[in-house]
Amino acid sequence: MTDDPERSFARFKQSATEAANRAEATALLIRCGYRVYRPEADIEGEDLVVRRPTGALYGVQLKGGPMVEWRRYGGRNLLMLFPSAPYSPGAPRSWFLVPHDPLFDWMKARHGQAPKWADHWRYPVLTKPLAAFLAEYEVRLPTEPMTIDEC
């Protein structure tokens, strides 16, 4: 069975984007003092497992932008990791590491009555209210080098 070349290219492009996003986010997290692990399989929504500098372990779902889905990620103590915008050469972008359930509650409060709400929602771009909500979850590089004790 031969595959449609356009569909094959689209799948390749999606896989390449996800791999590049994972590498970019992983490098940022490591520079911020996190330890990052890749499970052998994506089970229960865990694309990555991170150990925060405080020592706590969390499952992480990597996404291309802000989104929630209760059926797949709700009630599982997962963090959502996503950039502020799609990759564009030379354009800086922020990354956010936010607990799924508070993000879900925030989105539900704003869109729960929308006809397309079905316990999932996706933002194609960061709006001002969403950016304000996410501000405390932005992954920021440390302003000073970390010592070995902080790693």
Order of alpha helices (4+ residues) and beta strands (2+ residues): alpha-beta-beta-beta-beta-alpha-beta-beta-alpha-beta-alpha
